[in-house]
C-alpha cells in the first residue's frame, strides 16, 4: 500500500536514483481517509450490534390505562369517571378525538382481559 504525506514536497532522490525511506510521520491513504472524517474515528465506533433493540417493558394493550398489563375494571372505571371530559392528550382518550365517550369505552370493552 502506498504511503502519503500531508505535504506536497517531492522526495529527493539520491545520485543512484533511489528514493529515500519515508519518514515515520507518513501514514497510509486508508489511515488518512479514516482519520479525516470525524465520524469514522475508532472512538465513535459503537460496541455491539447497533440494530439490536432490547425492550424491557411489556407490550402495551390498548385500553390498559393503569399499566398493569390487563384491561379490567380499573381501566373501565377510569374511562367512566372521565366520561364527557374534553381536551388534548387525555389519558382515557383512547381514540385521540379530544373527548372521552363511547368510542373510548368500546376500546376498553373490545380488549377486555378481565
C-alpha distance (Angstrom), angle and dihedral (degrees) to the residues before:
residue distance angle dihedral
X1 . . .
X2 3.81 . .
X3 3.77 119.9 .
X4 3.79 123.9 -133.4
X5 3.76 133.8 -167.2
X6 3.76 129.7 -148.4
X7 3.83 92.6 -118.9
X8 3.79 126.6 68.6
X9 3.82 99.3 -134.3
X10 3.78 112.9 133.8
X11 3.81 115.7 -123.1
X12 3.80 114.5 -102.4
X13 3.79 111.7 -123.2
X14 3.76 123.8 -146.1
X15 3.80 121.8 -121.0
X16 3.81 88.1 -94.3
X17 3.85 90.4 57.8
X18 3.80 94.8 -110.2
X19 3.77 117.7 141.1
X20 3.79 115.5 -130.5
X21 3.78 121.3 -108.9
X22 3.79 112.2 -87.8
X23 3.79 115.1 -103.0
X24 3.81 119.3 -107.6
X25 3.82 91.0 -107.1
X26 3.81 92.7 70.1
X27 3.79 118.5 106.8
X28 3.77 132.0 -170.5
X29 3.79 121.3 -97.0
X30 3.80 90.3 -111.6
X31 3.82 91.1 53.2
X32 3.81 90.7 47.7
X33 3.80 93.0 50.0
X34 3.81 92.7 44.4
X35 3.80 93.6 50.5
X36 3.83 94.1 42.2
X37 3.81 93.0 66.0
X38 3.83 109.6 64.6
X39 3.80 94.2 -154.6
X40 3.79 91.3 58.7
X41 3.78 98.3 54.6
X42 3.77 115.8 118.0
X43 3.82 91.4 -116.4
X44 3.82 89.8 68.1
X45 3.81 95.6 48.1
X46 3.82 110.7 119.8
X47 3.76 117.5 -129.0
X48 3.78 114.7 -128.7
X49 3.77 130.3 5.8
X50 3.83 109.9 -31.9
X51 3.81 90.6 -158.9
X52 3.80 94.6 55.4
X53 3.77 113.2 104.3
X54 3.77 123.8 -164.2
X55 3.76 119.3 -162.7
X56 3.78 117.9 -167.8
X57 3.79 94.3 177.1
X58 3.75 126.7 86.1
X59 3.78 116.1 -110.1
X60 3.77 111.5 -96.5
X61 3.78 121.5 -113.5
X62 3.78 116.9 -144.7
X63 3.78 105.6 -112.3
X64 3.82 95.9 27.6
X65 3.79 96.4 121.3
X66 3.81 96.0 162.1
X67 3.82 94.7 52.2
X68 3.81 94.5 -128.8
X69 3.82 94.0 126.3
X70 3.81 95.0 -106.6
X71 3.77 135.7 83.6
X72 3.78 101.5 -134.6
X73 3.79 145.2 132.2
X74 3.80 93.5 -54.7
X75 3.79 90.4 58.9
X76 3.80 91.5 45.1
X77 3.79 91.1 52.0
X78 3.83 90.1 49.8
X79 3.81 91.1 55.7
X80 3.82 93.5 43.6
X81 3.81 93.9 47.2
X82 3.82 89.6 51.7
X83 3.81 94.1 45.3
X84 3.80 113.2 145.3
X85 3.81 95.5 8.8
X86 3.80 112.7 139.9
X87 3.79 129.4 -160.0
X88 3.79 145.3 93.5
X89 3.81 123.3 -63.7
X90 3.81 98.7 7.1
X91 3.82 112.5 173.5
X92 3.82 93.0 -136.2
X93 3.82 93.2 46.9
X94 3.79 95.2 100.1
X95 3.80 97.2 171.1
X96 3.85 93.2 43.5
X97 3.80 96.3 -128.5
X98 3.81 93.7 132.2
X99 3.80 98.6 -107.8
X100 3.82 134.8 77.4
X101 3.79 105.7 -125.8
X102 3.80 145.5 126.2
X103 3.78 92.9 -54.1
X104 3.81 90.1 62.2
X105 3.80 90.7 45.1
X106 3.81 89.2 53.7
X107 3.83 90.3 56.4
X108 3.80 90.3 54.5
X109 3.81 94.0 45.9
X110 3.82 95.5 44.1
X111 3.82 91.9 52.1
X112 3.82 95.6 40.4
X113 3.81 112.9 149.1
X114 3.79 97.3 170.0
